[in-house]
Amino acid sequence: MPRTAVLIPCYNEEITIAKVVADFRRVLPDAAIYVYDNNSRDRTVDVAKQAGAIVRSEPLQGKGNVVRRMFADIEADIYVMVDGDDTYDAASAPKMIEAMRRESLDMVNGARVASTKEAYRPGHRFGNWLLTSMVAWIFGSRFTDMLSGYRVMSRRYVKSFPALSAGFETETELTVHALELRMPTLEVATPLRDRPDGSVSKLSTFKDGFRVLWTIVVLVKEERPMQFFSLLALAFSVISTALIVPIFVQFMETGLVPRLPTAVLSMGLMIVAFLSLACGLILDTVTRGRREMKRMRYLNIPAAQGDE
């Protein structure tokens, strides 16, 4: 049987962590359950230890830093990652694992289905839809809930994941990694319930939303440089043309160029546009080689036991 590890990143989850550990212990009795504390100021560590979890710490603040540490430290064949806030359904884990093993998948994403508005607030729902749609448009449409914190992943996926993000934007990076390497994936609906009384969300709607948006922009630049720099080139060329047209018309009528600084600015912007296009062409070749290297790294990692 493949080794299974449940990974639970935690920050101030004293109220919920014991139940999360107990629920996953019940549905996955053979799994090793790891709780990674991220500088909690309450009794999260003590409660998790009392619940029977293997507790470790990550001093660098941010969920992305915790994910990087978990993926580096833990050796397993199947990884179940879930938040420690007791909003996800532990009973879905065996089904997700079975789907991954049956179809030889690298990631199964748990798409959240909320029972109440409080469990999944309209603002968060709209932001998730908007950001997921952007990623789907750019990288491919295979997920409807990109920001879910509930995933089942193979060893191949985990050990080939670069883990560069520091905060909540790590979910975006997890999704794009699977899309860029064209890994076999699946998305299944999982129930989402309200937080228990006294438990407070650590997510900042606007701050974390902008961080995710910025991460998408950076990933487009890194993974789709031709498209990114072509759009920049188009923008600079349009502005340059808009500036030079009235000057050119006046020159044809009078033979004079009265607004010389504007003409110089227009010429400079057009040069920048061509430079941006050249950068896109060069970096596109570099990115293709880097993607091939990541693919070879992914293929060098043995598939999980029992996947055949």
DAHU-V14200 format. One record per run of one state. SS is the DSSP state (@ for helix, = for strand, . for the rest). FROM is the first residue (numbers start at 1). TO is the last residue. Records with the same first field share a line. If there is no record, write none. Layout:
SS=FROM-TO  FROM-TO
This chain:
.=1-3  11-16  28-31  38-43  51-53  58-62  74-77  82-87  89-91  104-106  115-121  140-150  161-169  181-184  193-204  224-224  255-259  301-308
==4-10  32-37  54-57  78-81  88-88  107-114  151-154  185-192
@=17-27  44-50  63-73  92-103  122-139  155-160  170-180  205-223  225-254  260-300
